[in-house]
Amino acid sequence: MGTMQYPVLDAAFDGIILTDGDGNIRLVNAAVRRMFGYSAGELEGRELGVLLAPRDAATYSRTFAGARSMQAADALGISRQMTGRRRDGTHFPLEMALTELSADSGRFFLAILRDVTDRIPAEVALAETEEWLRSLLSTAPDGIIVIDEHAIIQSFSGAAARMFGYDPQEIIGKSLNILMPEPYRSQHDRYIARYLETGERHIIGISRIVVGQRADGTIFPLELNVGEMFPGGKRMFTGFLRDLTEVQRKELRLQDLQAALLHASRFSTVGRMSSTLAHEINQPLAAVANYTQAALQILQRVEGKEAARAREILEKAIAQTARAGNIIRHLREFLTRREMTRRSEDLNQIVQEASALALIGAGEHDVRVHFDLEPTAPKVWVDKVQIQQVVMNLVSNAIEAVQAWPKREITIATEVDKQQGVAKVCVIDTGPGLAPEVGARLFQPFVSTKPQGMGLGLSICREIMEAHGGQLHVETLPTSGTRACATMPLAEEDDDAGE
């Protein structure tokens, strides 16, 4: 029996030991001899325990005795980790499983042994890495979410749980789109499928401002960075998220964007105010000049030293009046001469970034926001900062309109009319709407529905849209609420993309 089996057994990678019913070694293969440092024939007739460290040898003896007496038959077939002892006395980790063989000549036991020396350090390192990752996920201040290529959540950090209001065990195994409002929820799977098909990166490795949806349905702005990895050959995506409601206000990018929009808004306000004041002041100045000219003509017919002195004073007054008019005219021309930097821009991205800024604090008033963005991501030929200024103004007006209203909802939408060659962004609120007398004068300077408002915001927004070759239209809806829509030209394919 043993002689015929040697070629087969010696080809095995694992060590194979055959013992008789008393536990004496009858046969070992080449892997056992290499593993323990014995030559052929040295182990036959000895107990298997000689190959184990003293403590494990005692454990093996008890296990073998139980199996032989059928009192511990359940110990058979189970792989156990033990410590092997080589011929030179050195120890090493191994796994051993014991099973029983029945033959006409009696009972035999077969032991399968595997040297796991190389695997143990790897397992220790893996355990340490897993512990480190668990610590990272539980303590990192930013939210960390890991998904597979099917957008199924595999890991959900403590910060992400606090950010979205979900328990990790509740969310793991579900699709990532549960954390997004519409239309992103419906579109997200298509985005991943497109990336898997084309390999074109639209978000991986790029910091973007997006919106998320908490478990209670509230919408909030956040900054997203996505990385790609291939652990064990599997494609995974890791998202790092920062809640802009509390944190991103201090971040440089948001500060720069706010500063740019604030500067543009102030410049527009000053320009519009100066233009209006210049128009109003020019009228009384012209009247002063006319009256002074008339007085001078009357004095031309009067003789005497005092009359000559009066004529001299009037001539100086006329000159200073003309000078004041020129100063106002030049100031008006300077402040209204704003150069636009127009490029091909993603309208949806403009709307997302401007809305994220305008929506800071909206959650405190329980304002629900819905996005209905054109899925084709329309490109428009605009000055990005000026259009963001318009969107931010429209969204801010909508938030203020619904704050004291029972139903506090806002919809922000984009759409395309290719026949007209324009794109449109609309902000619809569920507020009280506009009173007829206000709607008729809505775009006039210094007309406002706000107690502290200057009444220049919508007037400036209309000027910006008209300067872009578009329009701004505001209307009260039949039921209640207001819809404000701004149209702008689509970018041509050969337009500068701003890169």
C-alpha positions in Angstrom: 0.0 0.0 0.0 2.6 2.6 1.1 5.0 1.9 -1.8 2.3 2.5 -4.5 1.1 5.8 -2.9 4.5 7.5 -2.6 4.6 9.1 -6.0 1.1 10.5 -5.5 1.7 11.7 -2.0 5.1 13.3 -2.8 3.4 15.5 -5.4 1.2 17.1 -2.7 2.1 20.6 -1.5 0.7 19.9 2.0 2.3 17.5 4.5 0.6 14.1 4.7 1.1 11.7 7.6 -0.6 8.3 8.0 -0.7 6.7 11.4 -2.1 3.4 12.7 -4.8 3.1 15.3 -2.2 3.5 18.1 -0.9 6.8 16.6 2.4 5.5 15.3 3.6 7.0 12.0 3.3 4.5 9.1 4.0 6.9 6.2 5.0 10.5 5.5 5.3 12.3 2.2 8.1 14.4 0.9 6.4 17.7 2.0 6.6 16.5 5.7 10.3 15.6 5.4 11.1 19.0 3.9 8.9 20.8 6.5 10.5 19.1 9.6 14.0 18.4 8.3 13.8 14.6 8.5 15.2 12.2 6.0 13.3 9.2 4.6 12.6 6.4 7.1 13.4 8.5 10.3 9.8 9.1 11.3 8.2 5.7 10.6 7.2 4.0 13.8 7.4 7.1 16.0 4.4 9.0 17.5 3.1 12.0 15.6 3.5 14.2 18.7 7.3 14.2 18.1 6.6 16.8 15.4 4.8 19.2 17.7 5.8 21.6 20.4 5.3 20.1 23.9 2.1 21.9 24.7 0.5 21.1 21.3 1.8 17.5 21.5 -0.2 17.0 24.7 -3.3 18.6 23.1 -2.8 16.3 20.1 -2.5 13.2 22.3 -5.8 14.0 24.1 -7.6 14.7 20.8 -6.2 11.5 19.2 -7.2 9.4 22.3 -10.7 10.8 22.2 -11.1 10.2 18.5 -9.7 6.6 18.8 -12.2 5.8 21.6 -15.0 7.6 19.6 -15.6 10.0 22.6 -14.4 13.0 20.6 -15.3 12.1 17.0 -16.3 15.7 16.4 -12.6 16.7 16.7 -11.9 15.0 13.3 -11.9 17.0 10.2 -11.3 20.3 12.0 -8.3 22.4 11.1 -6.4 23.7 14.1 -3.4 26.0 14.4 -0.5 24.5 16.2 3.2 24.9 16.7 5.4 22.5 14.8 8.9 21.3 16.0 11.6 20.7 13.5 14.4 18.1 13.8 16.8 20.9 14.8 14.4 22.0 17.6 13.1 25.2 16.0 9.4 25.9 16.1 7.1 27.2 13.4 3.3 27.8 13.0 1.3 25.2 11.1 -2.3 24.1 10.6 -3.3 20.4 11.1 -6.4 18.5 10.4 -7.0 14.9 11.5 -9.4 12.4 9.8 -10.0 8.7 10.1 -9.6 6.1 7.4 -11.1 2.6 7.5 -9.4 -0.4 5.9 -9.6 -4.2 6.0 -6.3 -4.3 7.9 -7.6 -2.0 10.7 -8.1 1.7 11.6 -5.8 4.5 10.3 -5.7 8.2 10.8 -4.6 10.7 8.2 -3.1 14.1 9.3 -2.8 17.0 6.8 -0.3 19.7 7.8 0.4 23.1 6.2 3.2 25.4 7.1 1.7 28.9 7.7 4.9 30.7 8.5 4.5 33.2 5.6 0.9 33.7 6.2 1.0 34.6 9.9 2.9 38.0 9.5 0.5 38.9 6.6 -2.5 38.1 8.8 -1.1 40.2 11.7 -0.3 43.0 9.3 -3.8 42.7 7.8 -5.4 42.8 11.3 -3.3 45.9 12.2 -4.4 47.6 9.0 -8.0 46.8 9.6 -7.7 48.1 13.1 -6.1 51.3 11.8 -8.8 51.7 9.2 -11.5 51.2 11.8 -9.9 53.9 14.0 -9.6 56.2 11.0 -13.3 55.7 10.0 -14.5 56.3 13.5 -12.4 59.4 14.3 -11.9 61.3 10.9 -13.6 64.7 11.0 -14.7 64.4 7.4 -17.2 61.8 6.2 -15.7 58.8 4.4 -17.9 56.5 2.3 -16.6 53.5 0.3 -18.7 52.1 -2.5 -18.2 49.3 -5.1 -18.5 49.7 -8.8 -22.3 49.1 -8.5 -22.6 52.1 -6.1 -23.4 49.9 -3.2 -22.1 51.3 0.1 -19.4 49.1 1.7 -18.2 51.4 4.5 -19.7 54.4 6.2 -17.6 56.4 8.7 -18.8 57.8 12.0 -18.6 61.4 10.6 -20.7 60.4 7.6 -23.2 58.8 10.0 -23.5 62.1 11.9 -23.6 64.1 8.7 -26.4 62.2 7.1 -28.3 60.9 10.2 -28.0 57.2 9.3 -26.6 54.4 11.4 -23.8 52.6 9.5 -25.5 49.2 9.9 -28.6 50.7 8.4 -27.0 52.2 5.3 -24.2 49.6 4.5 -25.4 47.4 1.6 -27.7 50.1 0.1 -27.2 52.2 -3.0 -25.3 55.5 -2.6 -28.0 57.4 -4.3 -30.1 57.3 -1.1 -27.9 60.1 0.1 -28.8 62.4 -2.9 -31.8 64.5 -3.8 -33.4 64.3 -7.2 -32.3 64.5 -10.0 -28.9 63.3 -8.9 -30.5 60.2 -7.3 -31.8 59.0 -10.6 -28.8 60.0 -12.6 -25.9 58.7 -10.4 -26.0 55.1 -11.6 -25.7 56.4 -15.2 -22.7 58.4 -14.3 -20.9 55.4 -12.9 -21.9 53.2 -15.9 -20.5 55.9 -18.2 -17.2 56.0 -16.4 -16.9 52.2 -16.4 -17.5 52.2 -20.1 -15.5 55.2 -21.2 -12.9 55.7 -18.5 -13.6 59.5 -18.7 -13.1 61.1 -15.3 -15.6 63.9 -14.6 -15.4 63.9 -10.8 -12.6 61.5 -9.6 -9.7 63.5 -8.2 -11.6 66.8 -8.5 -13.0 68.7 -5.6 -16.6 69.7 -6.3 -19.4 71.4 -4.4 -22.5 69.2 -4.4 -25.7 68.8 -2.4 -26.6 65.8 -0.1 -29.8 64.7 1.5 -30.1 63.6 5.1 -32.2 60.8 6.5 -34.8 63.4 7.5 -35.0 64.7 3.9 -33.2 68.0 4.4 -30.8 69.2 1.7 -27.4 70.6 2.6 -24.3 71.7 0.7 -21.1 69.7 0.9 -17.7 69.4 -0.7 -16.9 66.0 -2.3 -13.6 64.4 -3.3 -13.6 61.0 -4.9 -10.7 58.5 -5.2 -10.5 55.1 -7.0 -8.8 52.0 -5.7 -8.5 48.3 -6.5 -8.1 46.2 -3.3 -7.8 42.6 -4.2 -8.5 43.4 -7.8 -11.9 44.8 -7.1 -12.8 48.4 -8.2 -13.8 50.5 -5.3 -14.5 54.3 -4.9 -13.8 56.3 -1.8 -15.6 59.6 -1.2 -14.4 62.2 1.3 -17.2 64.6 2.2 -17.1 67.9 4.1 -20.3 69.5 5.3 -20.2 73.1 4.0 -23.0 74.2 6.4 -20.5 74.4 9.3 -17.1 73.8 7.9 -16.7 75.0 4.3 -17.4 78.6 5.2 -13.8 78.7 6.5 -12.4 77.0 3.4 -10.4 79.1 0.9 -12.4 78.1 -2.1 -15.8 79.1 -0.6 -14.2 82.4 0.7 -12.9 83.2 -2.8 -16.2 82.5 -4.4 -18.1 84.5 -1.8 -15.6 87.4 -2.2 -15.9 87.4 -5.9 -19.7 87.4 -5.8 -19.8 90.0 -3.0 -17.4 92.3 -5.0 -19.5 91.9 -8.1 -22.7 92.6 -6.2 -21.3 95.7 -4.5 -19.9 97.0 -7.8 -23.2 96.4 -9.5 -25.1 98.1 -6.7 -22.8 101.1 -6.6 -22.9 101.4 -10.4 -26.7 101.2 -10.5 -27.1 103.6 -7.6 -24.7 106.0 -9.1 -26.3 105.8 -12.5 -29.7 106.5 -11.0 -28.5 109.3 -8.7 -26.6 110.9 -11.6 -29.7 110.9 -13.7 -31.7 112.5 -10.8 -29.0 115.1 -9.9 -28.4 116.1 -13.6 -32.0 117.5 -13.7 -31.7 120.0 -10.9 -28.2 120.9 -12.1 -29.5 121.7 -15.5 -32.2 123.8 -13.9 -29.6 125.7 -11.8 -27.6 126.3 -15.0 -30.7 127.6 -16.8 -31.7 130.0 -13.9 -28.1 131.2 -13.6 -27.9 131.9 -17.4 -31.2 133.8 -17.2 -30.0 135.9 -14.2 -26.8 136.7 -16.1 -28.7 137.9 -19.2 -30.8 140.2 -17.0 -27.7 141.6 -15.4 -26.2 142.3 -18.8 -28.6 145.2 -19.1 -27.7 146.7 -15.7 -24.8 149.2 -15.5 -22.6 149.8 -12.5 -19.8 148.3 -10.5 -21.9 146.1 -8.4 -23.7 144.6 -11.4 -20.4 143.8 -13.0 -19.3 142.0 -9.8 -22.6 140.0 -9.8 -22.1 139.0 -13.5 -18.6 137.7 -12.7 -20.0 135.6 -9.8 -22.8 134.2 -12.0 -20.3 133.3 -14.7 -18.3 131.3 -12.2 -21.4 129.6 -10.9 -22.3 128.6 -14.4 -18.8 127.2 -15.0 -18.9 125.2 -11.7 -22.4 123.8 -12.5 -21.1 122.6 -15.9 -18.1 121.1 -14.1 -20.3 119.2 -11.6 -22.4 117.8 -14.5 -19.2 116.6 -16.3 -18.0 114.9 -13.1 -21.3 113.1 -12.6 -21.4 112.0 -16.2 -17.9 110.6 -16.2 -18.5 108.8 -12.9 -21.7 107.3 -14.3 -19.8 106.1 -17.4 -17.0 104.6 -15.3 -19.2 102.7 -13.0 -21.5 101.3 -15.7 -18.7 100.3 -18.0 -18.2 96.7 -16.7 -16.3 94.3 -18.9 -17.6 90.8 -19.0 -15.3 87.7 -19.2 -17.5 85.3 -21.2 -16.7 81.7 -21.6 -18.4 78.3 -22.2 -19.5 77.3 -18.8 -21.5 74.3 -17.3 -24.9 75.9 -16.3 -25.7 73.1 -13.9 -22.3 73.6 -12.1 -22.9 77.4 -11.9 -26.3 76.8 -10.4 -25.0 74.2 -7.9 -22.2 76.4 -6.6 -24.3 79.5 -6.3 -27.2 77.6 -4.7 -24.8 76.0 -2.2 -23.8 79.5 -1.0 -27.4 80.8 -1.0 -28.7 77.8 0.9 -26.3 78.2 3.9 -28.7 78.6 6.8 -31.8 77.6 4.8 -32.1 74.4 7.0 -32.5 76.5 10.1 -35.8 77.7 8.6 -36.9 74.2 7.6 -36.8 75.2 3.9 -36.9 72.2 1.6 -35.1 72.5 -1.7 -35.6 70.4 -4.8 -33.3 70.3 -7.9 -34.6 69.6 -11.4 -31.5 70.1 -13.5 -31.2 69.4 -17.2 -29.5 66.0 -17.5 -27.4 67.0 -20.6 -25.4 69.6 -18.5 -26.0 72.5 -20.9 -23.0 74.8 -21.8 -23.7 78.5 -21.8 -21.7 81.5 -23.1 -21.6 83.7 -20.0 -19.6 85.5 -17.4 -19.7 82.9 -14.6 -19.4 85.2 -11.7 -22.2 87.5 -12.9 -24.6 84.6 -13.6 -23.8 83.1 -10.2 -24.7 86.6 -8.8 -28.1 86.4 -10.5 -28.8 82.8 -9.3 -27.7 83.6 -5.8 -30.0 86.6 -5.7 -33.0 84.6 -7.0 -32.5 81.8 -4.5 -32.0 84.2 -1.6 -35.2 86.0 -2.6 -37.0 82.7 -2.7 -35.7 81.6 0.7 -36.9 85.0 2.3 -40.3 84.6 0.5 -41.1 81.3 2.1 -39.6 81.7 5.6 -42.8 82.9 7.2 -45.1 80.8 5.0 -46.6 77.4 6.0 -45.3 75.6 3.0 -41.6 76.3 2.7 -40.4 74.7 -0.6 -38.1 75.9 -3.4 -37.4 74.2 -6.7 -34.3 75.1 -8.7 -34.4 74.0 -12.3 -32.5 74.3 -15.6 -33.7 73.5 -19.1 -32.6 74.0 -22.7 -34.5 75.3 -25.7 -32.2 74.3 -28.6 -34.5 75.9 -31.2 -34.1 79.3 -29.6 -30.5 78.6 -28.7 -31.0 79.4 -25.1 -30.8 77.8 -21.7 -32.9 78.8 -18.7 -32.6 78.6 -15.0 -35.8 79.0 -12.9 -36.3 79.4 -9.2 -39.8 78.5 -8.0 -41.0 79.1 -4.4 -44.2 78.3 -2.6 -44.4 81.7 -0.9 -47.3 84.3 -1.0 -46.4 85.6 -4.5 -46.2 89.2 -5.6 -48.8 91.9 -5.0 -50.0 93.4 -8.3 -48.7 96.9 -7.4 -45.2 95.4 -6.6 -45.1 93.2 -9.7 -45.7 96.1 -12.0 -42.7 98.0 -10.6 -40.5 95.1 -9.7 -37.5 96.0 -11.8 -37.5 99.7 -11.1 -34.6 100.9 -8.9 -35.3 101.3 -5.2 -38.5 99.2 -5.3 -38.3 96.4 -2.7 -40.7 94.1 -0.8 -38.1 93.8 2.0 -38.1 96.2 5.0 -34.3 96.6 4.8 -34.0 96.1 1.1 -32.5 98.7 -1.3 -34.6 97.6 -4.2 -31.6 97.2 -6.6 -31.1 93.4 -6.7 -33.6 92.5 -9.4 -32.8 95.6 -11.3 -29.2 94.7 -11.4 -30.0 91.1 -12.3 -32.1 92.1 -15.3 -29.3 94.4 -16.5 -26.8 91.4 -16.3 -29.1 89.1 -18.2 -29.8 91.7 -20.9 -26.1 92.4 -21.2 -25.7 88.6 -21.9 -28.4 88.8 -24.6 -30.9 87.1 -22.3 -33.9 88.0 -20.2 -35.1 87.9 -16.6 -38.8 87.3 -16.0 -40.6 87.1 -12.7 -44.3 86.1 -12.3 -46.8 85.1 -9.6 -48.1 81.5 -10.1 -51.9 80.9 -10.3 -52.1 79.1 -7.0 -49.4 80.7 -4.9 -45.7 81.3 -5.1 -43.4 83.0 -7.5 -41.3 81.8 -10.5 -38.2 83.7 -11.6 -36.5 82.6 -14.8 -33.3 83.9 -16.4 -32.5 82.9 -20.0 -29.0 83.1 -21.6 -27.4 82.0 -24.8 -26.1 78.5 -25.3 -22.4 78.1 -26.1 -21.5 77.2 -29.6 -19.3 74.0 -30.1 -16.3 76.1 -31.2 -16.6 78.6 -28.3 -13.8 78.9 -25.8 -14.3 76.4 -23.1 -12.4 78.5 -20.6 -9.6 75.9 -20.2 
